[in-house]
Amino acid sequence: MNTPEYVQKIVKDFVNAINRGDVELITRMMSVNHRFIDGMGEVMQGSERLKQAWIAYLKMMPDYHIEIREIYGSGRTLVLLGEASGTYTADGNLKPENFWKVPVAWRAVVVGDKILEWQIFADNEPVRQIMKR
């Protein structure tokens, strides 16, 4: 691994904020021009816009959790491998049949002490199937 320790710490702290559902901290950790790229390649940009997106996502998946198994990096870019899981809810009730878990890779780019870019590589079809029910 050829990344400075502080880069790994910032990314791990970002993951921990996501796992706690702490939207205020997630937002503070994003650069003003933060870019989020989802598994379909769709790009959202700007920390305020993404704050609203995180609020909506965590309302829909209140127990969303990232489990990191491996980390690789170079410079200010890290690649994380692991799993994401959560339970989809439309009404606030977490039903066991709406739980999902998928393997995921993330790419994070850190500038200064902020996350400039957060990209997800995942097959979200299991989640889409649950949401269709």
DRENPADO-607440 format. One record per residue: residue number from 0; residue in one letter; x, y, z of N, C-alpha, C, O, CB in turn. Coordinates in nm, 4 decimals. Glycine has a CB too. Layout:
<sites>
[NUM, "A", [X, Y, Z], [X, Y, Z], [X, Y, Z], [X, Y, Z], [X, Y, Z]]
...
</sites>
This chain:
<sites>
[0, "M", [0.0862, -0.1170, 0.0000], [0.0000, 0.0000, 0.0000], [0.0902, 0.1224, 0.0000], [0.1841, 0.1334, 0.0789], [-0.0978, 0.0003, 0.1230]]
[1, "N", [0.0596, 0.2118, -0.0888], [0.1417, 0.3308, -0.1039], [0.0589, 0.4569, -0.0775], [0.0701, 0.5561, -0.1495], [0.2038, 0.3355, -0.2446]]
[2, "T", [-0.0247, 0.4514, 0.0275], [-0.1048, 0.5686, 0.0630], [-0.0646, 0.6151, 0.2022], [-0.0329, 0.5339, 0.2891], [-0.2575, 0.5368, 0.0571]]
[3, "P", [-0.0661, 0.7445, 0.2220], [-0.0356, 0.7941, 0.3560], [-0.1396, 0.7445, 0.4572], [-0.2559, 0.7235, 0.4226], [-0.0300, 0.9483, 0.3561]]
[4, "E", [-0.0965, 0.7261, 0.5817], [-0.1871, 0.6777, 0.6864], [-0.3070, 0.7688, 0.7050], [-0.4176, 0.7209, 0.7299], [-0.1129, 0.6643, 0.8178]]
[5, "Y", [-0.2868, 0.9003, 0.6932], [-0.3988, 0.9925, 0.7152], [-0.5094, 0.9715, 0.6110], [-0.6270, 0.9910, 0.6415], [-0.3493, 1.1384, 0.7110]]
[6, "V", [-0.4724, 0.9318, 0.4875], [-0.5734, 0.9051, 0.3839], [-0.6589, 0.7860, 0.4244], [-0.7814, 0.7896, 0.4121], [-0.5065, 0.8790, 0.2464]]
[7, "Q", [-0.5940, 0.6804, 0.4728], [-0.6689, 0.5626, 0.5187], [-0.7596, 0.5994, 0.6359], [-0.8737, 0.5537, 0.6429], [-0.5721, 0.4491, 0.5597]]
[8, "K", [-0.7095, 0.6811, 0.7269], [-0.7901, 0.7196, 0.8431], [-0.9135, 0.7993, 0.8007], [-1.0230, 0.7749, 0.8512], [-0.7057, 0.8017, 0.9418]]
[9, "I", [-0.8968, 0.8932, 0.7096], [-1.0103, 0.9732, 0.6625], [-1.1162, 0.8833, 0.5993], [-1.2354, 0.8990, 0.6261], [-0.9633, 1.0801, 0.5609]]
[10, "V", [-1.0736, 0.7903, 0.5167], [-1.1694, 0.7012, 0.4496], [-1.2372, 0.6090, 0.5510], [-1.3582, 0.5874, 0.5437], [-1.0985, 0.6173, 0.3404]]
[11, "K", [-1.1614, 0.5553, 0.6441], [-1.2214, 0.4694, 0.7472], [-1.3196, 0.5491, 0.8338], [-1.4252, 0.4979, 0.8710], [-1.1113, 0.4062, 0.8361]]
[12, "D", [-1.2852, 0.6733, 0.8656], [-1.3767, 0.7581, 0.9425], [-1.5048, 0.7865, 0.8631], [-1.6134, 0.7929, 0.9207], [-1.3075, 0.8907, 0.9810]]
[13, "F", [-1.4920, 0.8032, 0.7322], [-1.6077, 0.8255, 0.6458], [-1.6992, 0.7024, 0.6471], [-1.8211, 0.7147, 0.6590], [-1.5622, 0.8578, 0.5012]]
[14, "V", [-1.6394, 0.5849, 0.6347], [-1.7171, 0.4599, 0.6410], [-1.7870, 0.4484, 0.7766], [-1.9042, 0.4114, 0.7828], [-1.6250, 0.3362, 0.6170]]
[15, "N", [-1.7166, 0.4794, 0.8837], [-1.7775, 0.4729, 1.0178], [-1.8944, 0.5702, 1.0304], [-1.9955, 0.5372, 1.0925], [-1.6723, 0.5035, 1.1261]]
[16, "A", [-1.8820, 0.6895, 0.9724], [-1.9928, 0.7862, 0.9752], [-2.1127, 0.7319, 0.8986], [-2.2269, 0.7478, 0.9420], [-1.9487, 0.9219, 0.9157]]
[17, "I", [-2.0872, 0.6680, 0.7847], [-2.1957, 0.6053, 0.7079], [-2.2611, 0.4963, 0.7910], [-2.3838, 0.4891, 0.7989], [-2.1428, 0.5468, 0.5742]]
[18, "N", [-2.1800, 0.4114, 0.8532], [-2.2350, 0.3007, 0.9321], [-2.3169, 0.3494, 1.0516], [-2.4098, 0.2810, 1.0946], [-2.1227, 0.2109, 0.9807]]
[19, "R", [-2.2837, 0.4652, 1.1048], [-2.3617, 0.5225, 1.2156], [-2.4836, 0.6003, 1.1656], [-2.5693, 0.6395, 1.2446], [-2.2733, 0.6145, 1.3002]]
[20, "G", [-2.4908, 0.6222, 1.0343], [-2.6005, 0.7018, 0.9798], [-2.5904, 0.8479, 1.0170], [-2.6918, 0.9172, 1.0256], [-2.7319, 0.6474, 1.0268]]
[21, "D", [-2.4687, 0.8956, 1.0391], [-2.4442, 1.0331, 1.0833], [-2.4292, 1.1247, 0.9611], [-2.3180, 1.1533, 0.9168], [-2.3168, 1.0403, 1.1732]]
[22, "V", [-2.5425, 1.1698, 0.9080], [-2.5420, 1.2495, 0.7856], [-2.4658, 1.3803, 0.8029], [-2.3997, 1.4262, 0.7097], [-2.6842, 1.2784, 0.7418]]
[23, "E", [-2.4743, 1.4404, 0.9203], [-2.4009, 1.5663, 0.9430], [-2.2503, 1.5438, 0.9301], [-2.1808, 1.6235, 0.8670], [-2.4342, 1.6245, 1.0830]]
[24, "L", [-2.2000, 1.4362, 0.9894], [-2.0568, 1.4070, 0.9790], [-2.0194, 1.3660, 0.8371], [-1.9159, 1.4087, 0.7859], [-2.0172, 1.2965, 1.0777]]
[25, "I", [-2.1017, 1.2843, 0.7733], [-2.0769, 1.2466, 0.6332], [-2.0606, 1.3735, 0.5502], [-1.9667, 1.3854, 0.4714], [-2.1933, 1.1579, 0.5767]]
[26, "T", [-2.1521, 1.4675, 0.5682], [-2.1497, 1.5919, 0.4909], [-2.0242, 1.6742, 0.5211], [-1.9618, 1.7279, 0.4295], [-2.2750, 1.6749, 0.5206]]
[27, "R", [-1.9875, 1.6841, 0.6479], [-1.8664, 1.7597, 0.6839], [-1.7401, 1.6968, 0.6253], [-1.6419, 1.7665, 0.5997], [-1.8532, 1.7688, 0.8361]]
[28, "M", [-1.7428, 1.5664, 0.6043], [-1.6244, 1.4973, 0.5533], [-1.6125, 1.5054, 0.4009], [-1.5077, 1.4726, 0.3452], [-1.6275, 1.3520, 0.5964]]
[29, "M", [-1.7193, 1.5488, 0.3334], [-1.7168, 1.5619, 0.1876], [-1.6613, 1.6980, 0.1484], [-1.6863, 1.7978, 0.2160], [-1.8580, 1.5425, 0.1283]]
[30, "S", [-1.5862, 1.7017, 0.0394], [-1.5448, 1.8308, -0.0148], [-1.6688, 1.8996, -0.0703], [-1.7688, 1.8340, -0.0995], [-1.4342, 1.8144, -0.1256]]
[31, "V", [-1.6624, 2.0311, -0.0847], [-1.7760, 2.1081, -0.1348], [-1.8182, 2.0583, -0.2736], [-1.9371, 2.0554, -0.3052], [-1.7408, 2.2584, -0.1401]]
[32, "N", [-1.7215, 2.0196, -0.3552], [-1.7503, 1.9705, -0.4902], [-1.7440, 1.8175, -0.4980], [-1.7114, 1.7614, -0.6026], [-1.6519, 2.0315, -0.5900]]
[33, "H", [-1.7751, 1.7519, -0.3883], [-1.7746, 1.6057, -0.3776], [-1.8531, 1.5427, -0.4922], [-1.9590, 1.5914, -0.5317], [-1.8335, 1.5612, -0.2425]]
[34, "R", [-1.7984, 1.4331, -0.5444], [-1.8665, 1.3563, -0.6493], [-1.8980, 1.2173, -0.5965], [-1.8107, 1.1488, -0.5431], [-1.7796, 1.3476, -0.7786]]
[35, "F", [-2.0234, 1.1763, -0.6117], [-2.0670, 1.0411, -0.5778], [-2.1038, 0.9734, -0.7088], [-2.1825, 1.0265, -0.7872], [-2.1885, 1.0415, -0.4759]]
[36, "I", [-2.0461, 0.8551, -0.7323], [-2.0743, 0.7802, -0.8549], [-2.1314, 0.6461, -0.8126], [-2.0650, 0.5674, -0.7453], [-1.9450, 0.7624, -0.9445]]
[37, "D", [-2.2565, 0.6205, -0.8532], [-2.3210, 0.4965, -0.8104], [-2.2824, 0.3794, -0.9008], [-2.2068, 0.3952, -0.9966], [-2.4731, 0.5136, -0.8092]]
[38, "G", [-2.3353, 0.2632, -0.8686], [-2.3027, 0.1406, -0.9410], [-2.3444, 0.1402, -1.0866], [-2.2974, 0.0569, -1.1641], [-2.3656, 0.0260, -0.8735]]
[39, "M", [-2.4314, 0.2315, -1.1249], [-2.4758, 0.2427, -1.2641], [-2.3970, 0.3504, -1.3394], [-2.4210, 0.3749, -1.4577], [-2.6261, 0.2742, -1.2694]]
[40, "G", [-2.3028, 0.4142, -1.2692], [-2.2228, 0.5183, -1.3311], [-2.2850, 0.6570, -1.3248], [-2.2301, 0.7520, -1.3807], [-2.1977, 0.4829, -1.4721]]
[41, "E", [-2.3991, 0.6699, -1.2572], [-2.4635, 0.8006, -1.2420], [-2.3824, 0.8853, -1.1443], [-2.3370, 0.8362, -1.0410], [-2.6109, 0.7853, -1.1927]]
[42, "V", [-2.3649, 1.0118, -1.1777], [-2.2841, 1.1023, -1.0966], [-2.3737, 1.2072, -1.0299], [-2.4581, 1.2694, -1.0943], [-2.1753, 1.1708, -1.1832]]
[43, "M", [-2.3529, 1.2244, -0.9009], [-2.4144, 1.3347, -0.8269], [-2.2996, 1.4172, -0.7721], [-2.1982, 1.3625, -0.7287], [-2.5111, 1.2835, -0.7112]]
[44, "Q", [-2.3153, 1.5483, -0.7740], [-2.2053, 1.6331, -0.7289], [-2.2543, 1.7420, -0.6357], [-2.3642, 1.7954, -0.6510], [-2.1338, 1.6949, -0.8476]]
[45, "G", [-2.1698, 1.7738, -0.5383], [-2.1975, 1.8812, -0.4446], [-2.2405, 1.8271, -0.3096], [-2.3300, 1.7429, -0.3014], [-2.3040, 1.9732, -0.5000]]
[46, "S", [-2.1772, 1.8753, -0.2041], [-2.2036, 1.8209, -0.0707], [-2.3468, 1.8457, -0.0239], [-2.4036, 1.7601, 0.0439], [-2.1071, 1.8807, 0.0290]]
[47, "E", [-2.4069, 1.9595, -0.0577], [-2.5447, 1.9856, -0.0144], [-2.6424, 1.8911, -0.0830], [-2.7328, 1.8374, -0.0189], [-2.5836, 2.1312, -0.0434]]
[48, "R", [-2.6247, 1.8710, -0.2121], [-2.7114, 1.7776, -0.2859], [-2.6958, 1.6365, -0.2304], [-2.7935, 1.5632, -0.2152], [-2.6782, 1.7795, -0.4375]]
[49, "L", [-2.5723, 1.5998, -0.2005], [-2.5476, 1.4651, -0.1493], [-2.5962, 1.4482, -0.0062], [-2.6325, 1.3378, 0.0344], [-2.3999, 1.4328, -0.1571]]
[50, "K", [-2.5971, 1.5553, 0.0697], [-2.6532, 1.5477, 0.2047], [-2.7992, 1.5035, 0.1954], [-2.8421, 1.4142, 0.2686], [-2.6413, 1.6852, 0.2785]]
[51, "Q", [-2.8750, 1.5655, 0.1059], [-3.0156, 1.5287, 0.0892], [-3.0292, 1.3852, 0.0381], [-3.1207, 1.3133, 0.0784], [-3.0850, 1.6260, -0.0075]]
[52, "A", [-2.9400, 1.3441, -0.0490], [-2.9434, 1.2064, -0.1007], [-2.9151, 1.1059, 0.0113], [-2.9805, 1.0018, 0.0183], [-2.8405, 1.1888, -0.2153]]
[53, "W", [-2.8188, 1.1354, 0.0986], [-2.7902, 1.0453, 0.2108], [-2.9085, 1.0387, 0.3071], [-2.9421, 0.9311, 0.3565], [-2.6637, 1.0912, 0.2857]]
[54, "I", [-2.9717, 1.1524, 0.3341], [-3.0894, 1.1529, 0.4219], [-3.1966, 1.0604, 0.3646], [-3.2529, 0.9783, 0.4370], [-3.1456, 1.2973, 0.4391]]
[55, "A", [-3.2250, 1.0735, 0.2350], [-3.3276, 0.9904, 0.1709], [-3.2871, 0.8432, 0.1709], [-3.3692, 0.7559, 0.1989], [-3.3529, 1.0379, 0.0269]]
[56, "Y", [-3.1598, 0.8158, 0.1393], [-3.1149, 0.6766, 0.1317], [-3.1219, 0.6096, 0.2690], [-3.1675, 0.4959, 0.2806], [-2.9714, 0.6694, 0.0764]]
[57, "L", [-3.0771, 0.6793, 0.3715], [-3.0769, 0.6197, 0.5053], [-3.2171, 0.6100, 0.5650], [-3.2395, 0.5327, 0.6582], [-2.9879, 0.7006, 0.5977]]
[58, "K", [-3.3090, 0.6859, 0.5134], [-3.4492, 0.6686, 0.5538], [-3.5039, 0.5396, 0.4919], [-3.5822, 0.4675, 0.5538], [-3.5358, 0.7920, 0.5105]]
[59, "M", [-3.4612, 0.5127, 0.3691], [-3.5050, 0.3938, 0.2965], [-3.4303, 0.2680, 0.3431], [-3.4853, 0.1580, 0.3388], [-3.4849, 0.4140, 0.1462]]
[60, "M", [-3.3058, 0.2843, 0.3872], [-3.2193, 0.1741, 0.4324], [-3.1573, 0.2137, 0.5668], [-3.0365, 0.2367, 0.5731], [-3.1070, 0.1415, 0.3255]]
[61, "P", [-3.2363, 0.2223, 0.6744], [-3.1853, 0.2779, 0.8001], [-3.0740, 0.1968, 0.8660], [-3.0000, 0.2501, 0.9487], [-3.2972, 0.2914, 0.8960]]
[62, "D", [-3.0611, 0.0703, 0.8312], [-2.9546, -0.0115, 0.8900], [-2.8423, -0.0388, 0.7900], [-2.7686, -0.1363, 0.8040], [-3.0118, -0.1438, 0.9409]]
[63, "Y", [-2.8295, 0.0480, 0.6888], [-2.7240, 0.0312, 0.5886], [-2.5891, 0.0191, 0.6583], [-2.5572, 0.0947, 0.7501], [-2.7232, 0.1498, 0.4881]]
[64, "H", [-2.5108, -0.0785, 0.6120], [-2.3827, -0.1044, 0.6771], [-2.2790, -0.1456, 0.5733], [-2.3069, -0.2242, 0.4828], [-2.3974, -0.2138, 0.7853]]
[65, "I", [-2.1601, -0.0913, 0.5881], [-2.0458, -0.1256, 0.5036], [-1.9478, -0.2068, 0.5868], [-1.9105, -0.1671, 0.6972], [-1.9772, 0.0026, 0.4451]]
[66, "E", [-1.9073, -0.3191, 0.5336], [-1.8052, -0.4027, 0.5981], [-1.6854, -0.4081, 0.5038], [-1.6944, -0.4641, 0.3945], [-1.8600, -0.5485, 0.6306]]
[67, "I", [-1.5742, -0.3505, 0.5457], [-1.4532, -0.3479, 0.4639], [-1.3678, -0.4696, 0.4980], [-1.3395, -0.4959, 0.6149], [-1.3731, -0.2158, 0.4860]]
[68, "R", [-1.3273, -0.5433, 0.3955], [-1.2420, -0.6616, 0.4142], [-1.0970, -0.6371, 0.3717], [-1.0038, -0.6908, 0.4315], [-1.2985, -0.7789, 0.3357]]
[69, "E", [-1.0793, -0.5548, 0.2670], [-0.9440, -0.5284, 0.2153], [-0.9368, -0.3823, 0.1697], [-1.0363, -0.3236, 0.1270], [-0.9080, -0.6263, 0.0966]]
[70, "I", [-0.8167, -0.3257, 0.1798], [-0.7934, -0.1886, 0.1349], [-0.6636, -0.1860, 0.0545], [-0.5615, -0.2407, 0.0962], [-0.7869, -0.0890, 0.2563]]
[71, "Y", [-0.6701, -0.1212, -0.0617], [-0.5537, -0.1041, -0.1479], [-0.5473, 0.0430, -0.1856], [-0.6506, 0.1094, -0.1941], [-0.5612, -0.1963, -0.2756]]
[72, "G", [-0.4277, 0.0941, -0.2081], [-0.4233, 0.2333, -0.2454], [-0.2921, 0.2804, -0.3006], [-0.1891, 0.2134, -0.2927], [-0.4572, 0.3141, -0.1316]]
[73, "S", [-0.3002, 0.3994, -0.3572], [-0.1841, 0.4680, -0.4092], [-0.2111, 0.6170, -0.3991], [-0.3132, 0.6659, -0.4474], [-0.1526, 0.4250, -0.5558]]
[74, "G", [-0.1204, 0.6879, -0.3370], [-0.1401, 0.8320, -0.3222], [-0.2637, 0.8634, -0.2415], [-0.2788, 0.8177, -0.1282], [-0.1494, 0.8982, -0.4576]]
[75, "R", [-0.3521, 0.9418, -0.3003], [-0.4743, 0.9833, -0.2307], [-0.5960, 0.8994, -0.2693], [-0.7088, 0.9328, -0.2330], [-0.5026, 1.1291, -0.2595]]
[76, "T", [-0.5733, 0.7907, -0.3426], [-0.6835, 0.7063, -0.3884], [-0.6777, 0.5711, -0.3196], [-0.5736, 0.5055, -0.3163], [-0.6793, 0.6888, -0.5413]]
[77, "L", [-0.7922, 0.5305, -0.2645], [-0.8048, 0.3991, -0.2018], [-0.9123, 0.3190, -0.2725], [-1.0115, 0.3740, -0.3203], [-0.8371, 0.4122, -0.0515]]
[78, "V", [-0.8913, 0.1884, -0.2783], [-0.9938, 0.0950, -0.3239], [-1.0240, 0.0052, -0.2056], [-0.9340, -0.0531, -0.1451], [-0.9474, 0.0119, -0.4509]]
[79, "L", [-1.1514, -0.0050, -0.1737], [-1.1955, -0.0872, -0.0607], [-1.2796, -0.2013, -0.1150], [-1.3628, -0.1818, -0.2036], [-1.2760, -0.0030, 0.0438]]
[80, "L", [-1.2580, -0.3186, -0.0621], [-1.3366, -0.4355, -0.1013], [-1.4099, -0.4875, 0.0206], [-1.3540, -0.4931, 0.1301], [-1.2467, -0.5464, -0.1633]]
[81, "G", [-1.5346, -0.5253, 0.0015], [-1.6113, -0.5769, 0.1134], [-1.7543, -0.6049, 0.0766], [-1.7844, -0.6482, -0.0346], [-1.6068, -0.4814, 0.2275]]
[82, "E", [-1.8427, -0.5794, 0.1715], [-1.9852, -0.6044, 0.1521], [-2.0651, -0.4868, 0.2052], [-2.0243, -0.4184, 0.2991], [-2.0286, -0.7353, 0.2216]]
[83, "A", [-2.1785, -0.4653, 0.1436], [-2.2760, -0.3693, 0.1947], [-2.4032, -0.4467, 0.2232], [-2.4358, -0.5435, 0.1544], [-2.3015, -0.2512, 0.0932]]
[84, "S", [-2.4746, -0.4026, 0.3257], [-2.5997, -0.4698, 0.3594], [-2.6966, -0.3677, 0.4154], [-2.6586, -0.2569, 0.4534], [-2.5764, -0.5850, 0.4606]]
[85, "G", [-2.8204, -0.4070, 0.4195], [-2.9227, -0.3206, 0.4754], [-3.0592, -0.3841, 0.4599], [-3.0736, -0.4916, 0.4016], [-2.9198, -0.1835, 0.4090]]
[86, "T", [-3.1573, -0.3169, 0.5122], [-3.2950, -0.3625, 0.5008], [-3.3764, -0.2499, 0.4399], [-3.3834, -0.1401, 0.4952], [-3.3529, -0.4058, 0.6393]]
[87, "Y", [-3.4378, -0.2775, 0.3259], [-3.5213, -0.1782, 0.2595], [-3.6519, -0.1613, 0.3355], [-3.7139, -0.2593, 0.3768], [-3.5487, -0.2184, 0.1134]]
[88, "T", [-3.6930, -0.0372, 0.3534], [-3.8230, -0.0090, 0.4138], [-3.8883, 0.1089, 0.3446], [-3.8240, 0.2098, 0.3157], [-3.8087, 0.0186, 0.5640]]
[89, "A", [-4.0167, 0.0942, 0.3188], [-4.0950, 0.2054, 0.2649], [-4.1795, 0.2684, 0.3757], [-4.2264, 0.3815, 0.3630], [-4.1853, 0.1573, 0.1483]]
[90, "D", [-4.1983, 0.1926, 0.4854], [-4.2880, 0.2386, 0.5916], [-4.2210, 0.2470, 0.7288], [-4.2886, 0.2684, 0.8294], [-4.4067, 0.1471, 0.6002]]
[91, "G", [-4.0891, 0.2303, 0.7334], [-4.0179, 0.2383, 0.8605], [-4.0027, 0.1050, 0.9321], [-3.9273, 0.0950, 1.0288], [-4.0878, 0.3332, 0.9500]]
[92, "N", [-4.0736, 0.0021, 0.8857], [-4.0627, -0.1311, 0.9468], [-3.9541, -0.2114, 0.8773], [-3.9539, -0.2237, 0.7548], [-4.1978, -0.2064, 0.9400]]
[93, "L", [-3.8617, -0.2661, 0.9556], [-3.7526, -0.3465, 0.9001], [-3.7951, -0.4936, 0.9015], [-3.7895, -0.5605, 1.0047], [-3.6196, -0.3254, 0.9812]]
[94, "K", [-3.8371, -0.5415, 0.7857], [-3.8835, -0.6795, 0.7724], [-3.7670, -0.7671, 0.7270], [-3.6943, -0.7302, 0.6348], [-4.0027, -0.6893, 0.6720]]
[95, "P", [-3.7486, -0.8835, 0.7913], [-3.6363, -0.9712, 0.7552], [-3.6312, -1.0068, 0.6066], [-3.5224, -1.0236, 0.5515], [-3.6438, -1.0980, 0.8357]]
[96, "E", [-3.7444, -1.0183, 0.5424], [-3.7457, -1.0560, 0.3996], [-3.6964, -0.9423, 0.3097], [-3.6739, -0.9635, 0.1905], [-3.8873, -1.0972, 0.3572]]
[97, "N", [-3.6797, -0.8232, 0.3649], [-3.6288, -0.7101, 0.2871], [-3.4805, -0.6822, 0.3129], [-3.4279, -0.5786, 0.2723], [-3.7097, -0.5860, 0.3184]]
[98, "F", [-3.4142, -0.7754, 0.3806], [-3.2706, -0.7621, 0.4070], [-3.1929, -0.8059, 0.2830], [-3.2319, -0.9004, 0.2143], [-3.2282, -0.8466, 0.5317]]
[99, "W", [-3.0841, -0.7370, 0.2555], [-2.9972, -0.7714, 0.1435], [-2.8510, -0.7549, 0.1847], [-2.8189, -0.6809, 0.2777], [-3.0295, -0.6837, 0.0199]]
[100, "K", [-2.7639, -0.8252, 0.1134], [-2.6187, -0.8140, 0.1342], [-2.5535, -0.8442, -0.0005], [-2.5832, -0.9458, -0.0633], [-2.5664, -0.9132, 0.2486]]
[101, "V", [-2.4645, -0.7552, -0.0443], [-2.3980, -0.7726, -0.1726], [-2.2492, -0.7407, -0.1602], [-2.2095, -0.6569, -0.0792], [-2.4632, -0.6837, -0.2796]]
[102, "P", [-2.1668, -0.8086, -0.2415], [-2.0248, -0.7718, -0.2461], [-2.0103, -0.6369, -0.3166], [-2.0821, -0.6072, -0.4121], [-1.9403, -0.8819, -0.3191]]
[103, "V", [-1.9166, -0.5563, -0.2678], [-1.8999, -0.4206, -0.3211], [-1.7519, -0.3837, -0.3238], [-1.6729, -0.4283, -0.2405], [-1.9799, -0.3179, -0.2364]]
[104, "A", [-1.7173, -0.3020, -0.4210], [-1.5875, -0.2345, -0.4225], [-1.6179, -0.0847, -0.4220], [-1.7111, -0.0390, -0.4881], [-1.4989, -0.2770, -0.5489]]
[105, "W", [-1.5393, -0.0102, -0.3478], [-1.5524, 0.1353, -0.3427], [-1.4191, 0.1962, -0.3829], [-1.3130, 0.1391, -0.3578], [-1.5961, 0.1842, -0.2005]]
[106, "R", [-1.4262, 0.3129, -0.4456], [-1.3052, 0.3903, -0.4749], [-1.3239, 0.5259, -0.4089], [-1.4241, 0.5939, -0.4309], [-1.2792, 0.4042, -0.6313]]
[107, "A", [-1.2267, 0.5641, -0.3281], [-1.2319, 0.6921, -0.2583], [-1.1109, 0.7753, -0.2980], [-0.9986, 0.7255, -0.3048], [-1.2368, 0.6719, -0.1045]]
[108, "V", [-1.1362, 0.9022, -0.3238], [-1.0281, 0.9965, -0.3517], [-1.0340, 1.1034, -0.2433], [-1.1380, 1.1649, -0.2197], [-1.0405, 1.0596, -0.4966]]
[109, "V", [-0.9201, 1.1240, -0.1781], [-0.9104, 1.2197, -0.0676], [-0.8262, 1.3387, -0.1115], [-0.7188, 1.3223, -0.1694], [-0.8493, 1.1530, 0.0591]]
[110, "V", [-0.8765, 1.4594, -0.0831], [-0.7994, 1.5806, -0.1079], [-0.7998, 1.6596, 0.0223], [-0.9057, 1.6928, 0.0756], [-0.8587, 1.6651, -0.2282]]
[111, "G", [-0.6807, 1.6893, 0.0727], [-0.6697, 1.7529, 0.2038], [-0.7248, 1.6570, 0.3075], [-0.6760, 1.5448, 0.3211], [-0.7453, 1.8895, 0.2079]]
[112, "D", [-0.8267, 1.7008, 0.3810], [-0.8870, 1.6129, 0.4809], [-1.0319, 1.5796, 0.4447], [-1.1122, 1.5466, 0.5320], [-0.8808, 1.6781, 0.6197]]
[113, "K", [-1.0649, 1.5885, 0.3147], [-1.2017, 1.5660, 0.2679], [-1.2080, 1.4551, 0.1629], [-1.1104, 1.4266, 0.0935], [-1.2595, 1.6951, 0.2106]]
[114, "I", [-1.3252, 1.3941, 0.1538], [-1.3504, 1.2959, 0.0490], [-1.3965, 1.3730, -0.0746], [-1.5032, 1.4344, -0.0737], [-1.4577, 1.1884, 0.0939]]
[115, "L", [-1.3170, 1.3698, -0.1791], [-1.3505, 1.4368, -0.3041], [-1.4427, 1.3492, -0.3879], [-1.5355, 1.3983, -0.4521], [-1.2230, 1.4715, -0.3829]]
[116, "E", [-1.4160, 1.2186, -0.3865], [-1.4935, 1.1283, -0.4712], [-1.5193, 0.9974, -0.3984], [-1.4314, 0.9443, -0.3306], [-1.4207, 1.1022, -0.6042]]
[117, "W", [-1.6414, 0.9459, -0.4133], [-1.6825, 0.8186, -0.3536], [-1.7565, 0.7434, -0.4632], [-1.8656, 0.7826, -0.5046], [-1.7734, 0.8390, -0.2236]]
[118, "Q", [-1.6956, 0.6347, -0.5096], [-1.7540, 0.5580, -0.6192], [-1.7821, 0.4164, -0.5727], [-1.7031, 0.3555, -0.5005], [-1.6607, 0.5573, -0.7422]]
[119, "I", [-1.8969, 0.3655, -0.6161], [-1.9409, 0.2320, -0.5767], [-1.9462, 0.1427, -0.6994], [-1.9956, 0.1823, -0.8050], [-2.0790, 0.2372, -0.5067]]
[120, "F", [-1.8942, 0.0206, -0.6836], [-1.9037, -0.0822, -0.7869], [-1.9776, -0.1995, -0.7242], [-1.9209, -0.2733, -0.6437], [-1.7609, -0.1252, -0.8416]]
[121, "A", [-2.1053, -0.2168, -0.7613], [-2.1854, -0.3222, -0.7003], [-2.2983, -0.3632, -0.7934], [-2.3445, -0.2849, -0.8765], [-2.2416, -0.2764, -0.5651]]
[122, "D", [-2.3411, -0.4857, -0.7777], [-2.4607, -0.5344, -0.8455], [-2.5780, -0.5074, -0.7521], [-2.5947, -0.5763, -0.6514], [-2.4494, -0.6880, -0.8825]]
[123, "N", [-2.6578, -0.4089, -0.7848], [-2.7702, -0.3706, -0.6993], [-2.9002, -0.4414, -0.7365], [-3.0062, -0.4067, -0.6844], [-2.7907, -0.2215, -0.7060]]
[124, "E", [-2.8935, -0.5386, -0.8245], [-3.0154, -0.6087, -0.8657], [-3.0893, -0.6714, -0.7480], [-3.2120, -0.6624, -0.7441], [-2.9815, -0.7158, -0.9670]]
[125, "P", [-3.0211, -0.7351, -0.6508], [-3.0954, -0.7892, -0.5365], [-3.1762, -0.6823, -0.4628], [-3.2878, -0.7087, -0.4181], [-2.9994, -0.8557, -0.4397]]
[126, "V", [-3.1210, -0.5635, -0.4503], [-3.1907, -0.4537, -0.3829], [-3.3099, -0.4084, -0.4678], [-3.4186, -0.3848, -0.4151], [-3.0937, -0.3347, -0.3566]]
[127, "R", [-3.2891, -0.3965, -0.5988], [-3.3980, -0.3551, -0.6875], [-3.5137, -0.4552, -0.6822], [-3.6301, -0.4152, -0.6848], [-3.3469, -0.3405, -0.8321]]
[128, "Q", [-3.4829, -0.5836, -0.6750], [-3.5879, -0.6852, -0.6685], [-3.6699, -0.6719, -0.5396], [-3.7922, -0.6859, -0.5409], [-3.5264, -0.8257, -0.6777]]
[129, "I", [-3.6018, -0.6453, -0.4307], [-3.6737, -0.6262, -0.3021], [-3.7621, -0.5020, -0.3113], [-3.8759, -0.5033, -0.2644], [-3.5727, -0.6123, -0.1818]]
[130, "M", [-3.7107, -0.3958, -0.3711], [-3.7873, -0.2716, -0.3794], [-3.9099, -0.2857, -0.4686], [-4.0085, -0.2145, -0.4491], [-3.6993, -0.1595, -0.4308]]
[131, "K", [-3.9058, -0.3755, -0.5654], [-4.0201, -0.3966, -0.6564], [-4.1378, -0.4636, -0.5873], [-4.2518, -0.4492, -0.6314], [-3.9772, -0.4810, -0.7756]]
[132, "R", [-4.1117, -0.5362, -0.4797], [-4.2198, -0.6092, -0.4119], [-4.3184, -0.5181, -0.3462], [-4.4146, -0.5649, -0.2853], [-4.1640, -0.7023, -0.3095]]
</sites>
